[in-house]
């Protein structure tokens, strides 16, 4: 097996059985494990009888750890990076050290594994492969509304805390009252749940069923079928004028604020 200097290692988002054999092997073989919270990571290590030494690496000490990690690697030792759950660098620390190591040509690899977004989307039917992941939502109401107003042509995936999700959904409903939403919580755990419905119904559901656990959500993009003008008629007019499909999709998406990919697909169907 090819050896690297630095390993980015995903850890389970809930069910410990989701860790890969290779991840366990790497965590046992490296000289040090960099982790967000040593108490959290130690539980995982104890479960798999991993004796490797840990050192803290979180968003508050990322820059100050660079020199230490460089010294360790220059001694010929190997480091694995983990987060509390899921994949490092995906809304978790790691970007600072990876950037520095690439500048110095250290050998880096990332293992495949647990990720809340992929786990969530694998359970939610979408009309397109495209989606926009925005990470944790901002806290202010205008900022949240701006995210979902300017990106209404995309399925927007986000993280949110359980104590804020109801408030956030109500804020979104003010600017997207007819949108559909999917909310996943406690993914891979005993009380895993994914609810997908109109936003008003989802708000009503979680108002009656208090939300617990980590949250992944998605606001579905606006459906072309909901646009209140005759798309086919306008496409045919432009086709008669010898406009190409790509040109038509750009023109109509600009004029009527609809997804240009939806328009493009519809042109090809006519």
VENQUI-V858912 format. One record per pair of residues at least 24 apart in sequence whose C-alpha atoms are under 7 Angstrom apart, sorted by the first residue. I is the first residue (numbers start at 1). J is the second residue. If there is no record, write none. Layout:
I/J
I/J
//
This chain:
4/107
4/108
4/109
5/73
5/78
5/79
5/106
5/107
5/108
6/78
6/79
6/80
6/107
6/108
6/109
7/79
7/80
7/81
7/108
7/109
7/110
8/80
8/81
8/82
8/88
8/109
8/110
8/111
9/80
9/81
9/82
9/87
9/110
9/111
10/82
10/86
10/87
10/88
10/111
10/112
10/113
10/114
11/82
11/85
11/86
11/87
11/114
12/85
12/86
12/114
13/85
13/86
13/114
13/115
13/116
14/187
14/188
14/189
15/188
15/189
27/52
27/80
28/52
30/78
30/79
30/80
31/77
31/78
31/79
32/78
32/79
32/80
33/79
33/80
33/81
34/80
34/81
34/82
35/81
35/82
35/83
36/83
36/84
37/84
40/84
41/84
58/93
59/93
62/96
63/96
66/97
86/114
86/115
86/116
87/114
87/115
91/135
117/216
120/184
120/216
131/155
131/156
132/156
132/157
133/157
133/158
134/158
135/159
136/160
141/171
145/171
145/172
145/175
149/175
152/221
152/222
153/221
153/222
153/258
153/259
154/220
154/221
155/218
155/219
155/220
155/221
156/218
156/219
156/220
157/217
157/218
157/219
158/216
158/217
158/218
159/215
159/216
159/217
160/215
160/216
161/214
161/215
162/211
162/212
162/213
162/214
162/215
166/203
169/203
173/199
179/219
179/220
179/222
180/219
180/220
181/218
181/219
181/220
182/217
182/218
182/219
183/215
183/216
183/217
183/218
184/215
184/216
184/217
185/213
185/214
185/215
185/216
186/213
186/214
224/262
235/267
//
